[in-house]
Amino acid sequence: MIGSALRDRLTADGYHVYSLERDSLDAPFRYLKDLDRVILDPALPLFAVINLAGPSIADQRWSPARKEYILQSRMRLTAALADALSKAKRKPELFLSASAVGFYGEGGDNIADEDSPAGTDFLAEVGQQWEDATAAAEQAGINTIHLRFGVVLSPQGGMLKQLLLPFKLGLGGPVGNGSQYMSWISIVDVLEIICFLLDKKPSVNALNLVAEEPITNAQFGAELAKKLHRPNFLPLPTAVVKILFGEMGKVLLLGNSKVKSSRLSQLGIELRNPTLASALDSILD
């Protein structure tokens, strides 16, 4: 979702964008999955590399095998990519590598920012190992920034796309008691922030890509229903969430994520969609 939108934006801005091809024998930038190896054509003049790879954490229940796949797929590709960049004769100036606000773990009512420590649950472990996998690039002197994404709102994918149909049918409502917080950002601001980083190349190590204020699940549902001119009264009870989705539902649908960014303002970045209402107006009109 992010990669497709970003490719269009960067191409429109005059960048030449190369995609990392999987198991291709002749692509100038390719990942050989069986060997955990990235091949980079020495003639490819890469200015920056943006790593957004990773399977969805929300498309099926978390069995032990699924959790291991979520972790290993992110860590192994990122490590292979970082290793290839570290050995390149012409190293890129910037390496932007995806992470997530799950890095901070289940924080309850505590608010986390970029200076907060990592959490201890499964998603926090994934975030830590995902970020640690960029070590080779960092040790080679490549400016590396970990992009800790909140829930990215786009009608083209992710959570919002899944919710649009039931809400349009009048089947929206809070999940659980609706009091759990969500840290979010619009796809519009994701693209703006990445373009800013490509232009300015700051040295910040990690950056939370989130709106200024986390919102509760109940607030999100009410705002989306209002935008779609639909009711918002059919709750999804906690017990049903746990039965249907197991650990994944407990963490993603019922867990608290109260994350802010202290560095966006320090960098002088102002969000185009600081409120949920403005975000929905921007991406759904």
C-alpha positions as a Python dict, from the first residue, in 0.01 Angstrom:
ca = {
    (1, 'M'): (0, 0, 0),
    (2, 'I'): (266, 251, 104),
    (3, 'G'): (516, 141, -160),
    (4, 'S'): (275, 181, -451),
    (5, 'A'): (168, 528, -342),
    (6, 'L'): (527, 629, -272),
    (7, 'R'): (651, 507, -610),
    (8, 'D'): (389, 721, -786),
    (9, 'R'): (476, 1025, -576),
    (10, 'L'): (853, 992, -622),
    (11, 'T'): (821, 933, -995),
    (12, 'A'): (605, 1246, -1023),
    (13, 'D'): (872, 1436, -828),
    (14, 'G'): (1139, 1338, -1080),
    (15, 'Y'): (1306, 1043, -905),
    (16, 'H'): (1393, 726, -1094),
    (17, 'V'): (1258, 446, -878),
    (18, 'Y'): (1393, 90, -883),
    (19, 'S'): (1201, -192, -718),
    (20, 'L'): (1367, -476, -530),
    (21, 'E'): (1274, -781, -737),
    (22, 'R'): (1239, -1122, -576),
    (23, 'D'): (1415, -1424, -728),
    (24, 'S'): (1481, -1243, -1057),
    (25, 'L'): (1796, -1344, -1242),
    (26, 'D'): (1860, -1021, -1429),
    (27, 'A'): (1702, -732, -1235),
    (28, 'P'): (1960, -471, -1127),
    (29, 'F'): (1827, -482, -769),
    (30, 'R'): (1710, -826, -658),
    (31, 'Y'): (1657, -1047, -353),
    (32, 'L'): (1743, -1416, -374),
    (33, 'K'): (1515, -1547, -102),
    (34, 'D'): (1662, -1896, -74),
    (35, 'L'): (2008, -1751, -19),
    (36, 'D'): (1899, -1454, 195),
    (37, 'R'): (2103, -1238, -37),
    (38, 'V'): (2043, -907, -211),
    (39, 'I'): (2224, -848, -540),
    (40, 'L'): (2292, -487, -630),
    (41, 'D'): (2421, -393, -974),
    (42, 'P'): (2738, -182, -917),
    (43, 'A'): (2625, 48, -1198),
    (44, 'L'): (2298, 129, -1024),
    (45, 'P'): (2330, 487, -890),
    (46, 'L'): (2121, 457, -576),
    (47, 'F'): (2081, 781, -384),
    (48, 'A'): (1853, 634, -118),
    (49, 'V'): (1696, 300, -32),
    (50, 'I'): (1352, 268, 128),
    (51, 'N'): (1276, -70, 282),
    (52, 'L'): (902, -128, 333),
    (53, 'A'): (902, -506, 301),
    (54, 'G'): (708, -726, 542),
    (55, 'P'): (391, -937, 535),
    (56, 'S'): (77, -808, 704),
    (57, 'I'): (48, -882, 1074),
    (58, 'A'): (-331, -864, 1059),
    (59, 'D'): (-442, -1093, 780),
    (60, 'Q'): (-468, -1415, 987),
    (61, 'R'): (-451, -1552, 1340),
    (62, 'W'): (-113, -1570, 1509),
    (63, 'S'): (-14, -1934, 1531),
    (64, 'P'): (344, -2001, 1647),
    (65, 'A'): (440, -2062, 1283),
    (66, 'R'): (275, -1738, 1169),
    (67, 'K'): (452, -1536, 1438),
    (68, 'E'): (785, -1682, 1338),
    (69, 'Y'): (714, -1597, 973),
    (70, 'I'): (623, -1238, 1063),
    (71, 'L'): (953, -1201, 1248),
    (72, 'Q'): (1188, -1388, 1017),
    (73, 'S'): (1058, -1243, 690),
    (74, 'R'): (1121, -890, 812),
    (75, 'M'): (1452, -956, 981),
    (76, 'R'): (1610, -1172, 710),
    (77, 'L'): (1530, -948, 413),
    (78, 'T'): (1633, -634, 602),
    (79, 'A'): (1962, -793, 710),
    (80, 'A'): (2036, -908, 354),
    (81, 'L'): (1957, -562, 221),
    (82, 'A'): (2172, -388, 483),
    (83, 'D'): (2460, -624, 410),
    (84, 'A'): (2443, -555, 36),
    (85, 'L'): (2434, -178, 88),
    (86, 'S'): (2729, -193, 328),
    (87, 'K'): (2939, -366, 61),
    (88, 'A'): (2833, -148, -231),
    (89, 'K'): (3113, 48, -400),
    (90, 'R'): (2880, 345, -420),
    (91, 'K'): (2681, 346, -99),
    (92, 'P'): (2347, 528, -78),
    (93, 'E'): (2332, 846, 125),
    (94, 'L'): (2019, 735, 311),
    (95, 'F'): (1858, 410, 420),
    (96, 'L'): (1498, 438, 539),
    (97, 'S'): (1385, 111, 694),
    (98, 'A'): (1034, 33, 812),
    (99, 'S'): (950, -47, 1171),
    (100, 'A'): (632, 12, 1371),
    (101, 'V'): (506, 174, 1689),
    (102, 'G'): (462, -180, 1817),
    (103, 'F'): (830, -135, 1906),
    (104, 'Y'): (712, 27, 2231),
    (105, 'G'): (486, -263, 2327),
    (106, 'E'): (157, -252, 2516),
    (107, 'G'): (193, 69, 2710),
    (108, 'G'): (-141, 99, 2889),
    (109, 'D'): (-202, 465, 2963),
    (110, 'N'): (164, 562, 2919),
    (111, 'I'): (256, 778, 2620),
    (112, 'A'): (568, 678, 2426),
    (113, 'D'): (788, 888, 2200),
    (114, 'E'): (1115, 823, 2017),
    (115, 'D'): (1314, 832, 2343),
    (116, 'S'): (1100, 567, 2511),
    (117, 'P'): (1242, 217, 2563),
    (118, 'A'): (1130, -87, 2369),
    (119, 'G'): (850, -301, 2505),
    (120, 'T'): (858, -671, 2592),
    (121, 'D'): (569, -830, 2400),
    (122, 'F'): (570, -1003, 2061),
    (123, 'L'): (536, -693, 1843),
    (124, 'A'): (804, -516, 2046),
    (125, 'E'): (1037, -811, 1987),
    (126, 'V'): (963, -795, 1615),
    (127, 'G'): (1034, -421, 1611),
    (128, 'Q'): (1363, -455, 1796),
    (129, 'Q'): (1496, -736, 1577),
    (130, 'W'): (1371, -565, 1261),
    (131, 'E'): (1564, -252, 1352),
    (132, 'D'): (1872, -444, 1468),
    (133, 'A'): (1884, -607, 1124),
    (134, 'T'): (2002, -277, 970),
    (135, 'A'): (2327, -292, 1170),
    (136, 'A'): (2555, -362, 873),
    (137, 'A'): (2438, -49, 692),
    (138, 'E'): (2477, 165, 1003),
    (139, 'Q'): (2826, 30, 1071),
    (140, 'A'): (2919, 115, 712),
    (141, 'G'): (2835, 479, 780),
    (142, 'I'): (2505, 490, 590),
    (143, 'N'): (2257, 733, 745),
    (144, 'T'): (1985, 493, 861),
    (145, 'I'): (1643, 599, 988),
    (146, 'H'): (1391, 355, 1134),
    (147, 'L'): (1039, 456, 1031),
    (148, 'R'): (810, 353, 1318),
    (149, 'F'): (470, 358, 1151),
    (150, 'G'): (143, 396, 1333),
    (151, 'V'): (-173, 264, 1166),
    (152, 'V'): (-157, 411, 815),
    (153, 'L'): (-497, 524, 692),
    (154, 'S'): (-561, 475, 321),
    (155, 'P'): (-867, 358, 128),
    (156, 'Q'): (-629, 148, -82),
    (157, 'G'): (-530, -93, 193),
    (158, 'G'): (-478, -167, 560),
    (159, 'M'): (-731, -122, 837),
    (160, 'L'): (-935, 155, 674),
    (161, 'K'): (-997, -40, 355),
    (162, 'Q'): (-1125, -336, 559),
    (163, 'L'): (-1360, -113, 758),
    (164, 'L'): (-1510, 87, 474),
    (165, 'L'): (-1757, -177, 353),
    (166, 'P'): (-1908, -270, 693),
    (167, 'F'): (-1933, 97, 790),
    (168, 'K'): (-2097, 184, 458),
    (169, 'L'): (-2348, -92, 526),
    (170, 'G'): (-2428, 60, 865),
    (171, 'L'): (-2253, -220, 1054),
    (172, 'G'): (-1992, -5, 1227),
    (173, 'G'): (-1940, 21, 1599),
    (174, 'P'): (-1678, 12, 1874),
    (175, 'V'): (-1452, -288, 1928),
    (176, 'G'): (-1461, -406, 2288),
    (177, 'N'): (-1546, -113, 2511),
    (178, 'G'): (-1397, 128, 2258),
    (179, 'S'): (-1161, 291, 2508),
    (180, 'Q'): (-838, 148, 2367),
    (181, 'Y'): (-611, 398, 2194),
    (182, 'M'): (-473, 384, 1843),
    (183, 'S'): (-176, 575, 1703),
    (184, 'W'): (-244, 660, 1340),
    (185, 'I'): (-132, 869, 1042),
    (186, 'S'): (-276, 942, 699),
    (187, 'I'): (-108, 809, 384),
    (188, 'V'): (-85, 1172, 272),
    (189, 'D'): (145, 1257, 563),
    (190, 'V'): (346, 936, 526),
    (191, 'L'): (439, 1041, 173),
    (192, 'E'): (515, 1398, 281),
    (193, 'I'): (742, 1283, 565),
    (194, 'I'): (938, 1039, 350),
    (195, 'C'): (989, 1303, 82),
    (196, 'F'): (1109, 1545, 350),
    (197, 'L'): (1362, 1287, 475),
    (198, 'L'): (1489, 1227, 122),
    (199, 'D'): (1538, 1600, 76),
    (200, 'K'): (1688, 1695, 412),
    (201, 'K'): (1859, 1364, 514),
    (202, 'P'): (1852, 1434, 889),
    (203, 'S'): (2034, 1207, 1134),
    (204, 'V'): (1759, 1099, 1373),
    (205, 'N'): (1798, 718, 1402),
    (206, 'A'): (1424, 662, 1459),
    (207, 'L'): (1110, 855, 1377),
    (208, 'N'): (751, 789, 1483),
    (209, 'L'): (516, 839, 1189),
    (210, 'V'): (202, 921, 1383),
    (211, 'A'): (-50, 1204, 1410),
    (212, 'E'): (-28, 1448, 1696),
    (213, 'E'): (-290, 1279, 1914),
    (214, 'P'): (-376, 909, 1952),
    (215, 'I'): (-750, 843, 1940),
    (216, 'T'): (-973, 586, 2101),
    (217, 'N'): (-1139, 313, 1900),
    (218, 'A'): (-1477, 467, 1982),
    (219, 'Q'): (-1365, 808, 1854),
    (220, 'F'): (-1233, 654, 1533),
    (221, 'G'): (-1557, 466, 1466),
    (222, 'A'): (-1770, 771, 1537),
    (223, 'E'): (-1563, 993, 1307),
    (224, 'L'): (-1563, 740, 1023),
    (225, 'A'): (-1940, 685, 1054),
    (226, 'K'): (-1995, 1061, 1051),
    (227, 'K'): (-1784, 1099, 737),
    (228, 'L'): (-1978, 821, 563),
    (229, 'H'): (-2315, 943, 696),
    (230, 'R'): (-2385, 605, 852),
    (231, 'P'): (-2482, 483, 1203),
    (232, 'N'): (-2223, 356, 1448),
    (233, 'F'): (-2397, 139, 1705),
    (234, 'L'): (-2305, -229, 1653),
    (235, 'P'): (-2025, -319, 1897),
    (236, 'L'): (-1788, -612, 1856),
    (237, 'P'): (-1764, -753, 2211),
    (238, 'T'): (-1428, -833, 2366),
    (239, 'A'): (-1513, -1201, 2407),
    (240, 'V'): (-1602, -1232, 2038),
    (241, 'V'): (-1277, -1062, 1934),
    (242, 'K'): (-1075, -1312, 2137),
    (243, 'I'): (-1267, -1607, 1996),
    (244, 'L'): (-1244, -1491, 1634),
    (245, 'F'): (-891, -1352, 1627),
    (246, 'G'): (-704, -1498, 1924),
    (247, 'E'): (-383, -1325, 2031),
    (248, 'M'): (-376, -1114, 1716),
    (249, 'G'): (-714, -962, 1797),
    (250, 'K'): (-624, -908, 2161),
    (251, 'V'): (-311, -713, 2066),
    (252, 'L'): (-421, -528, 1752),
    (253, 'L'): (-789, -465, 1824),
    (254, 'L'): (-801, -444, 2202),
    (255, 'G'): (-451, -325, 2293),
    (256, 'N'): (-351, 32, 2372),
    (257, 'S'): (-112, 225, 2148),
    (258, 'K'): (-49, 577, 2275),
    (259, 'V'): (248, 699, 2073),
    (260, 'K'): (348, 1052, 1982),
    (261, 'S'): (645, 1200, 1799),
    (262, 'S'): (873, 1456, 1957),
    (263, 'R'): (1102, 1459, 1651),
    (264, 'L'): (857, 1558, 1379),
    (265, 'S'): (824, 1904, 1531),
    (266, 'Q'): (1198, 1923, 1599),
    (267, 'L'): (1257, 1862, 1228),
    (268, 'G'): (1004, 2131, 1138),
    (269, 'I'): (754, 1887, 988),
    (270, 'E'): (391, 1997, 1005),
    (271, 'L'): (131, 1735, 925),
    (272, 'R'): (-123, 1812, 656),
    (273, 'N'): (-377, 1595, 838),
    (274, 'P'): (-326, 1656, 1210),
    (275, 'T'): (-681, 1546, 1299),
    (276, 'L'): (-877, 1237, 1202),
    (277, 'A'): (-1151, 1450, 1049),
    (278, 'S'): (-906, 1625, 817),
    (279, 'A'): (-743, 1292, 728),
    (280, 'L'): (-1074, 1131, 631),
    (281, 'D'): (-1172, 1440, 433),
    (282, 'S'): (-840, 1424, 249),
    (283, 'I'): (-834, 1055, 160),
    (284, 'L'): (-1203, 975, 116),
    (285, 'D'): (-1320, 1272, -92),
}
